[in-house]
Amino acid sequence: MALGVATPALAAEPAAAAPVEDAGTITVTARKRSEDILKVPVTVTALTAETLAQKGVISMTGLAQSTPGININDNSSGHADRSFQQIVIRGFTPSTTLATTTSMFIDGVAVASPSAIMSISDPKQVEVVKGPQSAYYGRNTFAGAINISTKDPTSEWHGTLLGMVGTRDNYRLQGSVEGPIFGDVLTFRITGDRWAKSGSWANNAAGGGTLGDQKSTIGTATLLFKPAPNFTLKLFGLMSEDRDGAPAQARLYAYDIKSSSGAIIAPSQSNCSFQGNTRGVAGQGSAVTNAYLCGVTPKLAYPVSANVTNNDALRSWLSSPTNRIVDPSEAVDGYGLRRISHHAHANAEWVINPNITATVLAGYNREVWSTVIDLDGLDTSSITYAANPKGYWDYPYLIERKTNDWSMEGRLNYKFGRLRGVVGASYLKAQQLQGGGGGFAALSPAVLLPGGKAESRTTGMFFGATYDFTDKLSASVEGRYQIDWLGAFARPSGQTIQAGYLPAGTYTGGSMLASAKYNNFTPRAIVNYQFTPSFMAYASWAKGVNPAQFNTAILATSSAIQNAAIAAGGELSIKPEKVTNYELGVKGKLLDGRLRYTAAAYYAQWRDQINAISIIVADPTSATGTSFQNVSANTGNVDLYGVEGDFSLKVNDLITLDGAGAINASDIKQYRSTTVSQLTGMFDFSGKEMKNTSKYSANLGILLHGDLPSVSDGKWFARFDWNFKSGMWSNEANILRTPDRHIFNLRGGVSKGNVSVEAFVNNLFNNHTYTSIGDNYAIDNTLSRFGFYSAAVVGLPELRTFGLQLKVKM
């Protein structure tokens, strides 16, 4: 099983061989030390390898789908694909595409890019910790943290081989081997995974094919060194590559898109209009009537299509290294996505004595990805356009990014009588470059604009102390003092800047344009009471900080655009976001341990929220007649509150039930968005809800399992899962949302000894509900609808898929 590949069609490891009837004690490390999940006073969901197999969870998308209170947003800037992923916990939706409110870790080692977490093969356990975790984990754990624990190799030879075939050209081949190199002192584990599938949606443009094709190759290696009973060194490495075709997405239009002859290619599905504002800034601009869509998104009114046939001109453009961020040897060579990820970390643990354990972590991550999209997102071959070598109007667009980071952490875990806890320090350095460009005429390197380097350096010192006042009453005090340094640098070729945010001048390549430093202390206090050995309640208060940002892209624009951004409130250096979180929770067991449950209620005050501000300025030098620029500012305040719970019940030896539910509400107190105000004329967003998140979510699983009659060492299982997410708003004005989404999965299998066979059906009832939504534009050769939101981009789901899987353990 490979966690992190967005492949709902793939089946999990067969649960028939070893169904989990009672998972016993589940240990988590949410507070940097091992604790019983039912006794740790934090809201945490732990999915063990057995649970992941039973539920068929093999990807971050599957994890979010089966975990209430979590959404995955892959919709940004006119495309919905695997190049972009925002993990939204408890409704903490980042308002900018580069911001994150949830951090990810592999074996406790920080991963700056969210994409790398999609590529772990065969995990031991996944922990989802909800609520601000800044005291222990630091930056970007504003809403929570996700930690992937990898398996340790054993001193005995073991191996697995898994093969899967399914409809829609699905296939998968995975293998693993582990064993001793030098007895139990040095052991190793190696895994390999290759899977691929065709998309669920036929492309109705010339060239045909399918939209949503995906392929991934993943390899991992682990070394475990135990030279003494009290010392362990673990080395882990990962390499992965994703090669995807054009994404499965479409637009819902507020205006007709027409061919050169006047025939309608894609009809307007508008059902409302607004008295908008030409500037989107209160007190500025003038009134304008804008058509749009309101209520629940309708079904598509035209065939899904995109002009994504590769030709020599496109390949030649992509083969040039000029103005590129990603070298062509590592980049995409046609429409679709290519991503290469590398991860490595070391974890050394020394048990100094029964009371003190020292741990040192070091990690490195490198990721490059590039994607070419059909920006207009439609078959426009009937719109003639002489300036395009294809002979028709089309808008290919390249987006690329390069990130790398390295980190270190040292900590001491201690326990002295009734006092236990941890103290430590950490450092992380991350760098990112991005760029891209495109056009609707002949393509050349001149249309590409590489950005400069953005760098962050984070130093943290943290502590946690828990004191048991009695055998039942405990209190914890935790905190982190964090120093964030951020720097923005000129693009490698040098950069000429016009007057505005900085003095006008030419800056040499790589020179620093701006820097800022922020110091913050993030505490957390917890009181928990163990009423009985099977029932615990807790209350907590915590503060969290999300790092600051720079609006460096605005520096490449003209003085007019920079001054317009300043007038709209856009800032070059943006302050960190802050949150104060209050939480109550209970955990326990009933019915002699057959029923296990957790429940929590929370209230969070999100302040200085970073909001995106889009600037649209008349520009006669632009092909569209206008220039667009996104900046950000601390203009938002939001209250978030809700309740969450989960349970597992072993009804009898035949039936096991598990389920969870969440209500994640939000109440916007203050918000500003020029683009939303331009569309709607709305400037007061108080009382509205956050976008791209489900207010209601739930899941229910029914597992039937037992022994095969008259078959020695034979077992069988059948599992049914229902996953529910309520609809998501496209923006903070709450005018358009997706329908509620119900997904049903069915799987079953038999096993004898080390061999198992499993059959599955994903999306049993072939649900077509959109998976994501984002406001965008109706793009055609007139470019007349480029000034205001005039369409919504929607992500299209994986449709019903059948599969058969065989696994052999050795």
C-alpha positions, 0 to 999 in steps of 0.5 A: 500500500502506498500512502500519498498517491492520489489514486482512489482506484487502487485497493489497499492491502487485503484486510482478510489476512489479519482483520483488526478486531481490537486494536488494543493500545494505540500509541501516538507521539503528538507531544514528542513522546509516546502516549496512549491515544485514549489518554493523551489530552489532544485531539488526534486521529491515528490510522495504523497500517491495519486500519488503513488497509481495512478502510482502503486508504492509500492517499492523502485524498483518501485520508481526507475523504475518510477523516471528518474535519479535513478537506483537500483543496487542489484548485488554484489559478485555473487548474485542479490537479496534483501540482497543488494541494492545500490540507484544510483542517477544521475550516482553516482554509489558507487564503493564498495559494502559497500559504499553509495552515497544516504542517507535515512530517515524516517520522517527526521530520519537517517537510516544507512542501505538502506534495512530498507527504503524498509519496510515502510507501507502506506507512506504519501509522498516520497521525492527524493532530488537530488544533494549533501545535505550535508549542511542539511543531512550530511554523505552519501548524496553525490548524494542526499537523500530520505525521507519517511514521515509517516501518522499522526493518526487522532482523528476519527476512520478509518480503511482499509482492502485490499486483493490481489490475482494474478498470480505466487502465488501472494497474499497480505493482508493489514490492518490499523486502527487509532483513538483516545485514549484520544480525539484529545490529544492522537491518534494512528495508527497501520498497518499490511502487509503480502505479498508473491509471487513465482518467475517468473523463473523455476529452471531447477535443481533437486528439481525444484521450482522457483527462485525469491520467496519472502515474507515479513511481516511488522507492524507499530505503531504510537502514536501522542501526542498533549497536547497543540496547540503549542506542538506535539510529534510523536512516530513511530515504525516498525518491518519487516521480509523478507523471500526469496527463492534463487534469480532469477539470471543467468550468461553469460559465457565467457568459457564453463562449462562442466560435468564430462563426458565432456558435456557442461552444460552452453556454452560460449557466448564470442564474444571477447577477450582482451590482459589482465594483470596478476596483473592488476597493471601498470608496473607489471604482464605479458600479458595474453589473456582473453575471455569475452563478448562485446557489448549488453548482449545476451539472455541466452543460457541455462536453468536457474538453481541453486542447492538450495535444502536444506538438513540436512547437510546444516541445521546442518551447519546453526544451529551452532552459532560458527563463526557466526555474526547473531545468528541462531535464527534470521538467514536463515535456508536454501538457500535464504534470511532472514532479520529482521529490527527494526526501532523506532523514536521520533519527538517533535515539539514546536512552541515557538512563531510565529517566532521560532519553536524548533524540536528534533528528535531521532531514532534507527535502528537494522537490521540483515540479512543472505543469503545462495547462490549457489555461482556457480549459476548453476546446477552442479549435473553432475560434480561428486565430492567425497569430497562433501556429495551430491556426486557432485560439489557444492559451497554453500556460507553464507553471513551475516551482522548485523547493528545498529545505533542511532541518535539525532538532534535538530534544531530551525526554525526561521523567522524574516521579510525577513530573515528565516532559520534553525540552528541545530546540529546532532549526529549519531553512527552506528555499523556494523559486517559482515562475512560468508564463504562456500565451495565445500566439507563438510561444518563446522563452520571452513569455516566461517570467522566473521569480526570485528566491524566497527563503525562510529560516526558523529557530525554535526552542520548546518545552513541555512539562506534565505534572500528576497532582494525583493519580487522576489529575494532571496538568501540562504547560508547554511552549515554544519561542520561535524566531522567523527570518524571511528574505526575498531575493532578485531573480537570478538574471537580475531585476529592474524595479520601478519606484513603489515599494522599494527605491527604483533601480537595477538589482543584481541577480540573487541580491536581497530585496527585502527581509524581516524577522519575527519573534513569537512565543506560543504557549499551551496549557492543558488540564486532564482528569482520569475519572476512571481507568476507561474515561478521561476528560481534558480542557486546553488553551493554546496560541498559534502563529503562522509565519509571515509572507512577502509580496515579492511578485509585485516588485516586478510590476510597473509603478502604476500597479505598485501604487494601486496595490499600496492604495488597496492595502497590499503590503510588501511584508505581511505580519504572521497570523495568530490564533487562540484556541480553546478546547474541551474533550473526552476519551474512553472505552465502554462495554468491556473495551469493545466500544472506544470513543473520543469527542472534542469541542473547540473555539478558535479566534483567527486574527490578522488573517492573511487575505489575497488582494488582486489588483487590476490596472489598465495597461496598454502594453498588455495583450489583455489591455489590463494587468493583474497582480495578486498581493496580500495583507493582514485584513481578516479576522475569523472565529471557528468553532465545532464539535468532532467525534469518532468511535469503534465498536466490536459488535461481535466476532463477526461485525465491527463498526467504526465511524466519525463525524464533525461540525466545523463552523466558521464566522467571518468577522472581518475580510477583504478581497478586491476580486470578490468585491469587484464581482459582488459589490460586497465589502462587509463579509461579517457572518459569512463562512470560510471557503473550500471547506465542508461544514459537515462531514462524517463516515461510517464503516461496516466490517464483516470477517471470519474464518473460511469453513473447512479451509485451514488458515483461511479467512474472509472479509467484506467491508462497506464504507460511506464517506460524506462531505457537505458542499464547499463555498467558492468564495467568502461571499457564500454565493456558490457552493458544490453539492453535498458529496456521498461516496460509497466503497465496497471491498471484500477478499479471502486469504489462505496463509500468506496469499490473499485475493481482494476485489473492490469497487470504489465510488460504488454509485458512480457519484459525479459531484465536483471535488473542488471549486474556485472562482476564475474567468471565462477565457476566450479570444475577446478577453472581455471577461478577464476583468472580473470573476466570470466562471468557476473552475471545478475538479472532476471526480474519479468515477466508479472503478472495479479492481482485483488485487493479489498479494503474497507475503514471504 
